[in-house]
Amino acid sequence: MPAPPSERVLAARRAVGERIRIARVHAGLSQEKLAERAGMDRQAIGRIELGHASPLLDNLVRIADALGVPLADLVR
């Protein structure tokens, strides 16, 4: 069984989720609409925004594209 993530990793996960939430709200999108545009489900978007899930790079790229923002803006 893998070790639980460190506090640094959890903090980074929460920060990325918060940047996604801010970009989504700025774009005027609901979680459902973002999920639809990114080809994901709404629950996954919610978990990512709350920092409860660590998205794969593929999904981060899809989210950035759906939001119309550079990937770097979400993970800086």
Buried (B, 14 or more C-beta within 10 A) or exposed (E): EEEEEEEEEBEBBBBBBBBBBBBBEEBEBEBEBBBBBBEBEBEBBBBBBEBEBBBEEEBBBBBBBBBEBEBEEBBE
